[in-house]
């Protein structure tokens, strides 16, 4: 039976559902995935769904199989380690590019928090015997890339500061979503201490977001508008 391939989703994200469990079908799907990627000429996340429950990465290579709730939770934490690592680098560059003193200070302050947050994740993962470096978060890679692209387009210090602040909030909102999810999964697993640690980080992310909003409204955006 031919695997069903649906491509009517935005930005070439292709979902493929396997109709049966034969190796032949899996190989055929993999070939279709590779052809689709080549035709669209973009690096896209490709998910192979269905009875195999297996994911393919953007090169069509089979990724790790996750078949229980706890492993899914640990994979979320591994993604978050990658998020924090990428964010630490990005915040350093963003602080270097910022000219508004309060914005620069906030970015530097949050970079220090990011290191602590990453360490919390590593502590939890090590407790479970899971490798903290097992995953790379591709969503964060894309957000950081967008930030870099936006900064390259903005001219003038005030406008660049406003763009930096807006980008920082997008990165924070992604973290808030990811930590909210991870804390909820910890709760479902009745891992209360870990849920508390994740909530602590979540509160810090929300706090920095609030401070960024205040700074944007009171100073950075009005300055950029007046420039
Ligand atoms: Fe963080």
Boltz pocket constraint, residues with backbone or C-beta under 6 A from the ligand:
constraints:
  - pocket:
      binder: B
      contacts: [[A, 84], [A, 87], [A, 113], [A, 114], [A, 117], [A, 175], [A, 205]]
      max_distance: 6.0
